[in-house]
Amino acid sequence: MFGEYIKTYERWSLIGSILMLILAISLIVNPIGSISTFIMIFGIILIVDGIMHIIDYCKTEAEARIMSLGLVEGILSIIAGIIIAISSNVLVGFFPIMFAVWILVKSIFHFQNAINLRTIPESGWGWLLALSILTFILGLIIIFNPFSSAIIATRTLGIYVAISEAINIIESAVTLIRIK
């Protein structure tokens, strides 16, 4: 009984790892196309999220709906998701810049946190300050060279996923061989 459960689990794990390995190869070979696919999937997720908000709004009792923005949030999510999914190829050009701006904003917040922590002994605020400055510089590099940065990041992710899934495939194969 337990052996059959392990076999079934490992078979599905093997299939999942093979599919993830194919995705990883896609990330390495065609990083721009992979980013476009990622953006399209994000759009689809927004559409599904919007539908879920509308369903939740419709299920909510009338008294609670008075203060709810679920319907508006759902409609806006669906509209944003459709726009993103339809124009995913156009958004590929903006994706690295949006990502870089997000990195810059986060690094500024971390910079402020480091400055705020400097009055606390042994807080390690110097390390936080240095890391926030490095992160800010990384954001600037991405802004000034967005497409190369996106390609490098996507390929790096692909290499990481490929190595991880190759290890998972080997582990699953060894487990299935040992159980037989």
Summary of the structure (lengths in Angstrom):
residues: 180
radius of gyration: 22.6
end to end distance: 13.4
largest distance: 62.5
contacts: 526
relative contact order: 0.15
helix: 88%
strand: 0%
